[in-house]
């Protein structure tokens, strides 16, 4: 949703039915806020009030729910305002970890959201499998197309997703797909930042308030290396093994030729000292060679979001 001169969201009827909005800017890195209360802007509650008012103007809404902090907050507040006129939808695919599905199921059950799962099949798209820097565009293009079809078939006024103000500026080609499908952007239009969304989520009692950022599994595979179901499973199992060792914020980055794959393990800087021991090195080697990697490395810069993104 984009505000017009009066401050109202500029929802517009779309050709073929449903509602959409004029394209608007989006993008930027998400970051884990250590102290949301201290960092949140003083007008955060005014922003939330504006968000509530604009959601209340919508007849109904489909919310794309990935289970992350932003989409969970948006799905929750849409349900608070629209009740059964808000439907949260989660797309399942090979790049969506089983652990995230379980987390989504727990969340919607706890807060009584009207929710459905749908299936997407990015691996059937050669442009996605090729894994060029625009891979995310092809993923989101399919997602928003399916959500738009669902909304139109079921009589929902529009589709929304959880992009926020901090998401502007980062390399995220999926945002272009959202603009093309004229997906609503309530959090962005309310001017909410990641830290503010975490603080509002915390105050609402949402368990996702401090959830680490979790992009899809395909984002772990170096651009130019084809995305396959086997590689996605390697990444998923590797990250699950690292979390089983007690690490919270991790990435398993897939590099190298098929005959000699290399894993680059990223661990949050504050957790890195625990990883820099001979004992942990042995555990890493055992885990990742067991998963089929020929070379096992630990990134000394630690975890950072979008380390495969083109640098501008």
Number of C-alpha atoms within 10 A of each C-alpha: 27 21 16 10 8 7 11 15 24 17 22 15 12 14 8 7 16 20 23 24 22 17 17 17 14 21 20 16 18 23 14 15 19 11 12 20 16 12 12 20 14 11 11 19 14 11 18 19 13 19 23 18 14 20 23 14 13 19 13 22 25 27 28 23 27 25 23 20 24 27 23 27 25 26 29 25 19 28 22 17 19 18 15 14 16 27 23 26 20 22 18 18 16 19 24 19 19 13 11 16 17 11 16 20 17 13 18 19 12 11 13 13 20 18 19 13 14 13 12 17 15 22 18 9 12 12 16 21 19 17 21 15 18 17 21 21 19 20 23 19 20 16 24 23 16 16 23 25 15 17 22 17 11 11 14 22 23 29 31 27 24 22 26 26 21 19 21 17 12 17 18 21 18 19 22 20 21 25 20 14 22 24 29 30 26 25 26 24 23 23 16 26 21 25 25 26 25 28 23 21 23 17 11 13 10 19 16 19 26 20 16 16 15 19 15 17 22 27 24 23 22 19 20 12 17 19 25 16 14 10 22 22 16 20 24 22 17 23 22 17 16 20 13 10 13 11 17 15 22 22 27 25 23 23 19 15 9 12 9 12 16 20 28 17 22 23 25 17 15 10 16 18 11 13 19 12 11 9 10 13 15 10 16 21 17 12 17 23 16 12 15 15 20 16 15 17 15 17 13 15 11 17 20 16 14 16 14 14 15 10 8 5
